[in-house]
Amino acid sequence: MATDSVTAAAVDPGWEALAKVAAGDADAFAILVESHQERLLRLCERLLGDAEEARDAAQDVFLKAYRKAADARPQGQVYTWLYRIAVNHCLNKLRRRKLVRFLRWEDPEERDLPAFNPPDGAADPAATLEARRRWQATRQAIARLPENQRTVLVLVRFEGMSYKQVAEVLGITEGAVESRLVRAMRRLEATQEKTSSRVSPAEGTR
């Protein structure tokens, strides 16, 4: 790690902090946790669908990062290295419990998840109800996506990561990232079209 640490630190100072963590610097580890805990907690919650479980998972991820610090190769951004650990950890938890959930599909009014809720710009109650119905169908469609497509979707669309960053996190090519995202979006679009076609003009006027 020492060979590449100077070059990598010039791009992301986090690698220098991680090198100190590898040397047993507790203060450096505390800084690393403080810098990334919010993003990792959000990612874990979106993948696991449970706030309490996400907190436990985030703690586990940082413990794994602490243990792996000496083996980390300074390349890219530190948070992509942490994301890789977090994604693998969360997917393993999902596989173990044999209940694949992307997030808790509850009523948007019952939980504050602004990043996942559709914009509420319609004053018309009928339009608002229709938007909510369509979003519920979309959330259900996301839950049914294959695991690899769902993971790419959350990293690109909800975490705002580039194809290159997602490829680094998942250990795949940028082309594979794009392909999985395209397939995921096609599934969601097909679901939205089916949902829209279920309401006839006559039904809309009742």
Buried (B, 14 or more C-beta within 10 A) or exposed (E): BEEEBEEBBEEBEBBBBBBBBBEEBEEBBEBBBEBBBEBBBBBBBBBBBBEEBBBEBBBBBBEBBBEBBEEBEBBBBBBBBBBBBBBBBBBEBBEEEEEBBBBBEEEBEEEEEEEBBBEEEBEEEEEBEBBBBBBBBBBEBBBEBEEBBBBBBBBBBBBEBEBEBBBBBBEBEBEBBBBBBEBBBEBBEEBBEEBEEEEEEEEEEE
